Amino acid sequence: MIRYIVTGFILLLASQAAGIESELIPGDSGGLSGETELFWDDGEDNGFFFAGECGPFATTFTAPFDCKLIKYRLYWANVDPSQANNQPVDCYLYEDISGVPDTAAVFTVTGNSGTTADREWLEIDVSGENILLSAGTVFHPGWDFGYVTPPFWGVYLDDNKAQGTCWTTATTSGDWIEWSGYTHMVRVVVDDMLSLQSTTWGALKAAF
């Protein structure tokens, strides 16, 4: 379930058992108490989608525990800095509808590529959207770029597909289709909120 933070105090009451790391999905780089990066790629690229080509795009993750969505990380293809620098990058979040991204985005956050070099990770902060994900929630981070001719930037692909899903909307109807054999080199960072829980409980105790 995707939830919004609606108050200044957040009480996450679900138990987070020790040893949960063994239950995390492949590609989890972290653990509990802090930020965790979720990803499917193996860190080596095998081609890329150009700006404006077949977008928007999305991939699929499952929240390994109750967490807040913090940022997206895109493995940036900067073929020509004169065109790829300082470009708008739209990031979306789609809820899951029977294993496929919804047609309407929960949010749109527009970042900027800045001077991110070729094969560097471009980070887009989405924490301001205050999205909470319950453990087990399937969600679809999405993104898109402005179109230029010829296009000289985009996000790399990885053919070490594992269980990652590469969604595109390269259809006249705009329906999502799966790009077989590849996953986008896009990662998400989530926070298990334990530090915030501790701060929140301390603030609440001090108030009484």
N, C-alpha and C positions, 0 to 999 in steps of 0.2 A: 504494500500500500504506500502511495506517495502522499505525504502530508506537508503542510506548511507550518512554519513556526509563527504563532500568532500572538505570543505574549513574551514579556521580558524574561520570564522564568520557564525553564524547560525541565520537566521531570520525566526521565526515561525509566520506566519501572520494570521493563523486561529484563530478566536475568541474562547475564552474559557469562556463560560457564567457562571455567579454565579449560584450555585445550581446544578451544574453538578453531584454532589455526588449522587443525587437521581436517576441518570440514569446509574450508574455504575453496572457492572455485580455482581452477588452474589459472596461473598468472597473477595471483595475489602476492605482492611484494612485501607486505607488512604483517602486522598482527594487531593486538589490541592496544588501547590507550594511546591514541594519536592518529595521524594520517596514514592511510593505506592506499596504495595505487593498484588499480585493477586493470589488467591488460591481457591480450591474447597473442600479440606478436612476439617474435623471438629476437627483435632488435635489429634484424637485417631486412632491408627493403628489396622489393622485386618489381619495381615499376611504380607509377603513381597516376592518380586522377588529376587532370588539369582543372583549373578554375572554371566553373560554369558547366563542366562536362558531366551530364547525368545526375546532377544534384537536385535536391539535397541528398545527403548521405546519412547513414546511421549504422550503429553497431548495437550489440546486445550484451548486457551484463545482469548479474543477479546480486542483490545486496547481501553480503556475507553475514551481516549483523545490523542491528539498528544503527543508522548513521545519517550524517548530513552530507549532501553533495557539495564539494568544495571547488573543484576546477577540472577543466578538460586539458589534456596535453596532446597536441597534434604534431606528428613527425613531419616537419615542414619541407616541402620541395621548393627551393628557391633557385630556379634555373637562370633567371636574369634579374639581378637585384634592382636594376633601373625600373622594372615593372613589378617585381614581387614585394619590394619594401613598402611598408606603410599602407597595406591593403586591408579593407574591412573583412572580418571573418565572423560569420553568424553562427552561433552555437544554440542548439535547441535541446529540449528534453521531450521525449515522446513516451506516453504510457503504453503498456503492452496490451494488445487486443488479440488474444488467442495465438500468441507467438509471433505477432507481426506488429511493428510500430503503428500507433494511432495516426490518423491523417492530420490531426490538429496538434500543434505543439503546446506543451504546458508552459514553456517560456521561450523567449528569444533574447539572447545576450550577444551584442555585437562587440567583438574585440578588434584588435589591430595587430597586424603581423610585425609592425615595427621594422627592425633591421635583423630579424631572425635569419641566420645563415642557412644555407642548404644542409639538410640532414641535422638540423637542430630541433629540439622540442619547443614548440610554441605553446605557452600556457595562457589559458583564458579563465579568469576568475568568475565562477558562477555562484559563489557563496552568498552573494547578496540576494539571491532568489529564495533563500531560506527553505530549501527542499529537504525534508526528512524522509528517509526510506526505511521501511520496516524490513527486518531480516527476511530474506526469501523473495523480496519484491523483484520482479523482472522489469528492467527499464532500458530505454533505448536512447543513448546520447546521439545527437545529430549535429550536423554542421553543413555549411555551404559557403561559397565565395562569389564575389562579383565576376562577371564574364568579360574577358578581353580577347581580341583576335590579333595575333596568336596569343594563347594563354601561356604564361611563364611561371606559374606557381600552383601549388596544390598540396595534397597530402599523400605520402607514400603508402604503397600496398605491401603486404607480406603474404607469400604463398605458403607459409607455415600455418595453415588455417586453424589447426587445433579445433576448438569448438566455437571459435569466434564467428560472428555473422557479419557479412558486408551487405548492407542494404543500399539500394539506389532507387531513384524514381524515374528511370530512363524509359518511360512508357508514355504514350499519348494520353492515357487516362490519369496519369499521375499516381498510379498505385505503386506500392512498394514491391520490388522484386529483389531476390537474393543474387548477388554477384558470385557465381560459383568459383570455388578454388582460391579465393583470397579473403583476407580480412584487412580492414583499414588499420593503419598504425596510429590509432587513437586510443588514449588511455584516460581513465577518470580517477580522481583522487577523492576519497571519502574520509570522514572523520567519525570515529566511534563515539565521540562526545563525552567520554569519561571525564576528561579534565573539566568540561563545562558542567557536568553533573556535580562534580566535587565543589566547584565554585558556587553553583546554584544552591546546593544544600547549605554551604557555609553562609551564604547571604540570607537564606531563609531562617537559619538558626539565630543569626544575629538580629533578625527583625523581631524576635519574640523573647 
